[in-house]
Amino acid sequence: MNRSDFVEGMRGGFAVALASAPFGALFGALAAEQGMSLSELTFMSATVYAGASQMVGIELFSHNVQAWVIVLSILAVNFRHVLYSAAIARYIRHFTPVQKFFTFFLLVDPQFAETVKRGEAGMPVTFTWYLGFGIVIYIPWILVSLLGGMAGSFIGDPKTLGLDILLPAYFLAIVLGFRKRDNFLAVALTSAVASVIAYHFVGSPWHVSLGAAAGILLAALMPLPAAEPDLEADALNTENHEV
């Protein structure tokens, strides 16, 4: 294991761990309020490990709906991770099957964004770096969820403190990280409008996947951006012709 890669990954993930801590505490508090025990909410954070899906899950648990509805609802929210895994596939081809298992388990939104940015910048995406980045987010997430569950009675109604805005703000920050990409505005607006329409006519949480599908469809139909000219290669070709 390359220690420097692991430390670099941990440094990058540390800021994400701090930013997601309030959201993890909020989940723990809400889960405890809905009647989940500390062991149950901690187990959910450790196995599901997806903040939005965990929120949807505890909301549905409180309404005593059938298990298959909960599973499908969580799948609707987490469907974006299927797209994430496909997007980073080119950067992790050299990972072993066991490494890919842990890679996809730890694939949350900031992990995806940082992996793509690192790969597009031409930097090596090693499993050691990826693991360091992921572990420093995963372990605190579980611990903070537990602490949130223990302190839930002191928090009261999260909406009165404005804590319910954490999830939308979190996703907005992730999306804006890609604002310099070609066709970003058109795809983002299409997804947003489609999601709002789906929310009113289909309902939550399906509006998440339907909005994403609309954005993906538009991106697939739009022409690819023109490739940037390779000035160095052109210069070499010119020199060879002159010789």
C-alpha positions as CSV (number, residue, x, y, z in Angstrom):
1,M,0.0,0.0,0.0
2,N,1.4,3.4,-1.0
3,R,1.2,5.4,2.2
4,S,1.5,8.8,0.5
5,D,-1.5,8.1,-1.7
6,F,-3.5,6.9,1.3
7,V,-2.6,10.1,3.3
8,E,-3.5,12.2,0.3
9,G,-6.8,10.6,0.0
10,M,-7.5,11.0,3.7
11,R,-6.7,14.7,3.5
12,G,-9.1,15.2,0.6
13,G,-11.9,13.2,2.3
14,F,-11.5,15.0,5.7
15,A,-13.2,18.1,4.5
16,V,-16.1,16.1,3.2
17,A,-16.4,14.2,6.5
18,L,-16.6,17.6,8.3
19,A,-19.2,18.9,5.9
20,S,-21.4,15.7,6.1
21,A,-21.2,15.5,9.9
22,P,-24.3,17.6,10.6
23,F,-26.3,15.6,8.0
24,G,-25.2,12.3,9.7
25,A,-26.2,13.7,13.1
26,L,-29.5,14.8,11.7
27,F,-30.2,11.3,10.4
28,G,-29.4,9.8,13.8
29,A,-31.7,12.2,15.5
30,L,-34.6,11.6,13.1
31,A,-34.1,7.9,13.2
32,A,-34.2,7.9,17.1
33,E,-37.3,10.1,16.9
34,Q,-39.0,7.6,14.6
35,G,-38.4,4.8,17.2
36,M,-35.2,3.2,15.9
37,S,-32.8,1.9,18.5
38,L,-29.2,3.1,18.6
39,S,-28.0,-0.3,17.3
40,E,-30.5,-0.2,14.4
41,L,-29.7,3.3,13.2
42,T,-26.0,2.6,13.5
43,F,-26.4,-0.6,11.5
44,M,-28.3,1.2,8.9
45,S,-25.6,3.9,8.5
46,A,-23.0,1.2,8.2
47,T,-24.8,-1.0,5.6
48,V,-26.9,1.4,3.5
49,Y,-24.4,4.3,3.8
50,A,-26.4,6.7,1.7
51,G,-27.7,9.8,3.5
52,A,-30.7,10.6,1.2
53,S,-31.8,6.9,1.1
54,Q,-31.5,6.6,4.8
55,M,-33.7,9.6,5.2
56,V,-36.3,8.2,2.8
57,G,-36.1,4.8,4.6
58,I,-36.8,6.2,8.1
59,E,-39.7,8.3,6.7
60,L,-41.3,5.3,5.2
61,F,-40.7,3.1,8.3
62,S,-42.8,5.6,10.3
63,H,-45.7,5.1,7.9
64,N,-45.7,1.2,8.2
65,V,-45.6,0.7,4.5
66,Q,-44.7,-2.6,2.9
67,A,-41.1,-3.6,2.6
68,W,-41.1,-3.8,-1.2
69,V,-42.2,-0.1,-1.3
70,I,-39.3,0.9,0.9
71,V,-36.8,-1.0,-1.2
72,L,-38.1,0.5,-4.5
73,S,-38.1,4.0,-3.0
74,I,-34.5,3.7,-1.8
75,L,-33.6,2.3,-5.3
76,A,-35.2,5.3,-6.9
77,V,-33.1,7.7,-4.8
78,N,-29.9,5.7,-5.2
79,F,-30.2,4.9,-8.9
80,R,-27.8,7.7,-9.6
81,H,-25.0,5.5,-8.2
82,V,-25.5,3.1,-11.1
83,L,-24.6,6.0,-13.3
84,Y,-21.7,7.0,-11.0
85,S,-20.2,3.5,-11.3
86,A,-20.4,3.5,-15.1
87,A,-18.8,7.0,-15.2
88,I,-15.7,6.0,-13.1
89,A,-15.3,2.6,-14.8
90,R,-12.6,3.9,-17.1
91,Y,-10.5,5.1,-14.1
92,I,-10.6,1.9,-12.1
93,R,-10.1,-0.8,-14.8
94,H,-6.8,-1.8,-13.1
95,F,-8.6,-2.5,-9.7
96,T,-9.0,-6.2,-8.7
97,P,-12.6,-7.6,-8.3
98,V,-12.2,-7.3,-4.5
99,Q,-11.0,-3.7,-4.8
100,K,-14.0,-2.9,-7.0
101,F,-16.4,-4.3,-4.4
102,F,-15.1,-1.8,-1.8
103,T,-14.9,0.9,-4.5
104,F,-18.6,0.7,-5.3
105,F,-19.6,0.3,-1.7
106,L,-17.8,3.6,-0.8
107,L,-19.1,5.4,-3.9
108,V,-21.0,8.3,-2.5
109,D,-21.5,11.7,-4.2
110,P,-18.3,13.5,-3.2
111,Q,-16.2,10.3,-3.8
112,F,-17.6,10.2,-7.4
113,A,-17.0,13.9,-8.0
114,E,-13.4,13.8,-6.7
115,T,-12.6,10.6,-8.6
116,V,-13.8,12.0,-11.9
117,K,-12.0,15.3,-11.4
118,R,-8.8,13.4,-10.5
119,G,-9.1,11.2,-13.6
120,E,-9.9,14.0,-16.0
121,A,-6.8,15.9,-14.6
122,G,-4.6,13.0,-15.7
123,M,-3.8,12.1,-12.1
124,P,-3.6,8.3,-11.2
125,V,-6.7,7.0,-9.4
126,T,-5.1,4.3,-7.2
127,F,-7.1,2.1,-4.9
128,T,-5.0,3.3,-2.0
129,W,-6.0,6.9,-2.6
130,Y,-9.6,5.9,-3.2
131,L,-9.7,3.9,0.1
132,G,-8.1,6.7,2.1
133,F,-10.6,9.2,0.7
134,G,-13.6,6.9,1.4
135,I,-12.6,5.5,4.8
136,V,-12.2,9.0,6.4
137,I,-15.8,9.8,5.4
138,Y,-17.3,6.4,6.1
139,I,-16.2,5.8,9.7
140,P,-17.1,9.3,11.0
141,W,-20.5,9.0,9.2
142,I,-21.3,5.9,11.4
143,L,-20.0,7.5,14.6
144,V,-21.8,10.8,14.0
145,S,-25.1,9.0,13.2
146,L,-24.8,7.3,16.6
147,L,-24.0,10.5,18.4
148,G,-27.0,12.1,16.6
149,G,-29.2,9.3,17.8
150,M,-28.0,9.7,21.4
151,A,-28.5,13.5,21.3
152,G,-31.8,13.4,19.4
153,S,-33.9,14.4,22.3
154,F,-31.9,17.6,22.7
155,I,-32.3,18.6,19.0
156,G,-36.1,18.5,18.9
157,D,-37.7,19.2,15.5
158,P,-34.9,19.7,13.0
159,K,-37.0,21.9,10.8
160,T,-37.2,24.6,13.5
161,L,-33.4,24.9,13.3
162,G,-33.4,24.9,9.5
163,L,-31.5,21.6,9.4
164,D,-33.8,20.2,6.7
165,I,-32.0,22.4,4.2
166,L,-28.7,20.5,4.6
167,L,-29.6,17.8,2.0
168,P,-30.6,20.2,-0.8
169,A,-27.6,22.4,-0.1
170,Y,-25.3,19.4,-0.1
171,F,-26.5,18.2,-3.5
172,L,-26.4,21.7,-5.0
173,A,-22.7,22.0,-4.1
174,I,-22.0,18.7,-5.8
175,V,-23.8,19.7,-9.0
176,L,-22.1,23.1,-9.1
177,G,-18.7,21.4,-9.0
178,F,-19.4,20.5,-12.7
179,R,-20.6,23.9,-13.8
180,K,-17.7,24.4,-16.2
181,R,-18.6,21.4,-18.3
182,D,-20.1,21.8,-21.8
183,N,-23.9,21.7,-21.9
184,F,-24.0,22.0,-18.0
185,L,-26.7,24.6,-17.9
186,A,-29.0,23.0,-20.4
187,V,-28.7,19.5,-18.7
188,A,-29.1,20.9,-15.2
189,L,-32.1,23.0,-16.0
190,T,-33.8,20.1,-17.8
191,S,-33.2,17.8,-14.8
192,A,-34.5,20.4,-12.4
193,V,-37.7,21.1,-14.4
194,A,-38.4,17.5,-15.0
195,S,-37.9,16.7,-11.3
196,V,-40.3,19.4,-10.2
197,I,-42.9,18.2,-12.7
198,A,-42.5,14.6,-11.6
199,Y,-42.7,15.6,-7.9
200,H,-46.1,17.1,-8.5
201,F,-47.5,14.4,-10.8
202,V,-45.7,11.2,-9.6
203,G,-44.5,12.1,-6.2
204,S,-41.4,11.5,-4.0
205,P,-38.9,9.9,-4.2
206,W,-39.4,9.0,-7.9
207,H,-38.9,12.6,-9.0
208,V,-35.2,12.2,-8.2
209,S,-34.7,9.4,-10.8
210,L,-37.1,10.9,-13.3
211,G,-35.3,14.2,-13.2
212,A,-31.9,12.5,-13.6
213,A,-33.3,10.4,-16.5
214,A,-34.4,13.6,-18.3
215,G,-31.0,15.2,-17.9
216,I,-29.3,12.0,-19.2
217,L,-31.6,11.8,-22.2
218,L,-30.8,15.4,-23.2
219,A,-27.1,14.9,-22.7
220,A,-27.2,11.8,-24.9
221,L,-29.1,13.7,-27.7
222,M,-26.8,16.7,-27.7
223,P,-23.7,16.7,-29.9
224,L,-20.4,15.9,-28.3
225,P,-18.2,19.0,-27.6
226,A,-15.5,19.6,-30.2
227,A,-12.2,18.2,-29.3
228,E,-9.5,20.7,-28.3
229,P,-6.6,20.9,-30.7
230,D,-3.5,19.1,-29.7
231,L,-1.1,22.0,-30.2
232,E,2.0,20.0,-29.2
233,A,1.2,17.2,-31.7
234,D,0.6,19.8,-34.4
235,A,3.9,21.5,-33.7
236,L,5.8,18.1,-33.9
237,N,4.1,17.3,-37.2
238,T,5.0,20.7,-38.6
239,E,8.6,20.2,-37.6
240,N,8.7,16.7,-39.2
241,H,7.3,18.1,-42.5
242,E,9.9,20.9,-42.5
243,V,12.7,18.4,-42.0
